[in-house]
Amino acid sequence: MRFIRVLFSVVLLACFAAQAAPVFINTSGPAPLDLSPENMNIVSTEHTGEYLAKAGSLGDTGGIAAFNAAGGWSFDLRDNANRPVASIDLTLFQASNLVFGKGTISSYGNQDQVVTAYGSIIEGNSMNLAVISLDDVSLYRLAVNNANTNTASGNFNAYSSKGGASLAGILSGGRNVQRQLS
């Protein structure tokens, strides 16, 4: 019986000693990035082109942009039967040919939602934008023509995170130009 008590005490002390042992953490390098969809979040839209230029890592942005797309923009979206779908107001920033920003979307019959936008300037006077609503996670792909002027037109496709058919239509709008007193 005494032997069992001694053996039990030794095992108990070994357990306590194992818990008190130091834990070694691998510090040989960073953990790999987890790019799974559930860990992807919309990045901050507060960064300006100046910040992105200083931070680098934009890759090849295509050189000098054909025009400056930075500023306020408004678009009205209508389906192919000319029925109103939504209106979008954006504040865009630009880093070379890349365009990004934030704003709001007013879908008819629904509450205003916050959106983020990103895209690029293509072929002279056109701009492609992806606008994503944060609340219901809908994607609006905008192809904007004549974006180097104050008025623009084009087309769009809308996709819902709930699935179902996409919606296509036309867009009109342009830059929000500040009026000046003369």
N, C-alpha and C positions, 0 to 999 in steps of 0.2 A: 504494500500500500504506500509505503514511504517512497518507493521508486516511482510510482505513478504521480505522486504530488510533485516530486522534483522534476519529472519529465513535463508535467503540465506547466510548472513555473517557468521552465526553460522555453517552452513553446510560446507562452504568453509574453515573456521578455523579448523573444525574437520578433513577435508581431509588433510590439511597441517600437523596437529598434528599426524595423522596416518602414514604419510610418514616419519616423523621424529622419530617415535618410534624405539627403539633398535630391532635388529634382533637377535634371539637366534639360535645358531648353536649347534647341537647335537655333543658333544665331548665325549660321553660315551664309544666310542670304534671305531675301524676301520670300514670302509665301507666294505661290503662283496665283495669278488673277483668276477669280471665279466669274466667268462671263455667262453663266447660266441666266435665262430670262428672269427668274424670280429674284436675282440679285442685281439686275440692271435698273438703275433709277435715272430719272431725267436730271441732267446736270444743271447747275446754277446758270441762270440766264443773266446774272449780274456782271459777268466778265465782259470787258470791252475788247475791241480789236487790239488796243495797245497792250493790254494784259496778255492776250493770246500771243501776240508777236514776241513779247519778252519771255513768255513761258516756253515758246517753241513748240515742238512736237505736233505741229499742224500738218506736217508732211508737205508734199508739193501742192500748193494752192493754185497753181496755174498762172502765176505771174501777176501782172498789173490788170486790174479790172477795167472793163470798157466804160463803166460809169459808176457813180457813187449811189448806192442803194440805201445808205444809212438815213434814218429818220422815221417819221410817222407815215403809215400806210393804212388805207381803209379799202375793203373789198366787199361787194355785195355778191352773194352766190345765188344763182337761180338754176332750177333743174331744166332739162331739155324741153319741158313744156312751158317754160318761162314762169314757173311758180317760185316764189321766194323760198329759199332754204335757210340762209343765215347771213349775218354780216360779221366781218372780222376787222378788228382794229389792232394794228401791230406797231411796235417800236422796234426797228431793225438796226443792227450794228453790222459792221463789215470789216473783214480782215482779208485783204486781197480779193479773190473771187468768192470767198465764203461769206454767207449772210446768215445771221442768227438774231434771235430776239424773243420778245414776249408780248403778250397783249390779252385781248378778250375776244370771245365769240358770243354772239347773240343768235341762238337758234330760235326760230319763230315758234312760240308756244312754250319755250323752256327758259330757265334762268340763265343769266350771263355766266360764262365759265372762263377761267384763266387758261391761256394757251401758251405754249412755247413754239418757236419756229426755227427752222434751220434750212439751208439750201445753198444755192450757188448761182452766180451770174453766168449765163451761157450765151454764146454766139452773138455778141454785140449788144443787143438791146432787150434780151429776154432773161427771165429769172425763174428758176424752179424753187418752190418752197414746200416743205412738209410742215404742216401746222397740226399740233397734237393738243387736244383738250385734256386737262389734267383730271377733271372729275369723272367723266364717263369714258375716258380714254378712247377718243375717236381720232382718226387720222384724216386730214384733208390734204391732198396732193394738189398744189396749185401750179399751173403753167402760165406765167404772166408774160404777155407780149407788150412791147413798147414801154418797158419798165424804165427807160431812160428819159421819159417825158413825165409830165404831171398827171396825165390820164393813162390808164392801162386797161387792157382787156385780156381775155384768155379763157381757159377752161379749168375744171377741177374734177377730181374723183374723191368721194368720201367713203370711208370704211369704218364700221363700228366694231368695237371689241366684243360685242355680243354676237357677232356673226351676221349672217344674212347677206342679202345682195348689196353690192356697192351702189352708190348714187353718183351719177355723172351730170355735169351741167356746165354753164358758162359763168364767167365772173366779169365784173366791171368794177372800176374804182381807180385808185391812184394814190399819189402822195398827198399828205395833209400839209398844204402850203399855208404858212402864216401870212395873214393879210397885213399889209403895211399902210399906214395912213399917209396920204400924199399932201 
